[in-house]
Amino acid sequence: MAMRMTGLMSGMDTESLIQELVAAKRTKVDKEIKAQTKLEWKQDAWKGLNTKLKNLQSKFVNNMRYQSSYAKKTTKVSNSAAVSVITGEDAVNGVQELTVDKLAKTAYLTGAEVKTTSGEKATALTKISELGSLQAGAQITCTINGEAKTLEVTDETTISDALTWLKNECGLNASFDEENQRLFVSAKESGEDNNFKLNASGGALSALGLSLSSGATKIDGQNAEITLNGATFKSSTNVFKINGLTFTALSETAEKETVTITTQDDVDGIFDVVKNFIKEYNTVINEIDKLYNADSAKGYEPLTDEEKEALSESEVEKYETKIKDALLRNDSNLSSIGTALKGIMSSGIKIGEKTMYLSDFGIETQGYFEAADNEKNMYHIAGDADDEYSSGKADKLKSMIASDPDTVVSFFTELSKNLYDKMNSLSSSVNGYRSFGSFYDDKKMKTDYNDYTTKIAELEEKLADYEDKWYKKFAAMETTLAKMQSNTNALTGLLGG
């Protein structure tokens, strides 16, 4: 960079002169910066729309291609206090009768209160021998499913030792309640197969308060039992999975009481699948129309930092919003996407011998002159309580789901397949232009953005060189003037002498 001398000798405002000269050249740099800024905003606009398109495809269209997405059923129970029911996809429609004959029980042994020979309260570290006299060779035997485990009880064996053995060796839950001075032993799971039996010799169980003769109480494990349509079913738990339904027995039914189980298609559930899809589609198509039909921003360009300084923050925001809203106006790629989606939605689907349309299910757009701007391609479901336009109309879709669910499912399955395939095509990879899953030329835009960065850097360098050139010229002029002044002063001195 040249040494930047101001007009000391000439008296000229060389700084201002040079900046005026540079400003004329600066417009080229500003033009490229504004173009890059506009491209960046356009990228952001596409990214936002792209996310909505991908969400429509992945979360709605993708799932609706499969009939399992519509396999929604509901089950009503005449006595929900006796049994609860979860309806699976494979549940069969129909009315069934059920009784709860037995509830599952977990084997549970509640020990009697233990007492130490010293009269002090027992703890987990208290020796069993301190709870009562033990005979030589005392043992405790635990039997589960015919398998027996034995603990040798000595004078040094503690309550804690017995609890650890019951838990680790016998697979039981076991604890000692110091507050109530009782041992509690139970199976880890309910049912007959998890029942257990404790036997002992040498007085070990009596000392622990776990023998029935010493006051312990025992509940044996029991299987749950229900009768469904005359057939008996047993389970170690209170849960039964039968023919697509999951029953949970809650209480035994009274004598001669029968619970009615009614399974049918979930009309509201299937309706919501279609409604949610239509709602998401409307959001996307309205956004596309809004972006494509935006007001022109001709003559508006991004502001430079200097231009922003002359405006308030709200004025800058309003100005930039005007540009951003119009970035995809009349965009050909946007038009292609919108036209493709609208074409699929308005096309007929052959179901059996009949070609059907969305209108056959009570799903239509408003009249062209009736619909609001940028809402002319959105669909309304007749009878939808959340739609002001169509809520008062007859609920054709729900009626068809109730009367002919197969036709409804077949139509929307096929429509979704067509829409999914078209969206896949629109977002396929294009070498050098587009990444897979992108509905716009994201790669090309990134390349163009980087090209702008390179070009701006080159122009900035040229501008700096241009500025330095003028500083050098003015510096040379000042140097020449200084020499002339020096020579003049020298001459004047000689003449005066």
Secondary structure by P-SEA (a helix, b strand, c coil): ccccccccccccaaaaaaaaaaaaaaaaaaaaaaaaaaaaaaaaaaaaaaaaaaaaaccccccccccccccbbbbbbcccccbbbbbcccccbbbbbbbbcbbbbcbbbbbcccccccccccccccccccccccccccbbbbbcccbbbbbbbcccccaaaaaaaaaccccbbbbbcccccbbbbbbcccccccccccccccccccccccccccbbbbbcbbbbbbbcccbbbbbcccccccccbbbbbcccccccbbbbbbbccaaaaaaaaaaaaaaaaaaaaaaaaaaaacccccccccccaaaaaaccaaaaaaaaaaaaaacccccaaaaaaaaaaaaaaabbbbccccccccccccccccccccccccccccccccccccccccccccaaaaaaaaccaaaaaaaaaaaaaaaaaaaaaaacccccccccccccaaaaaaaaaaaaaaaaaaaaaaaaaaaaaaaaaaaaaaaaaaaaaaaaaaaaaaaac
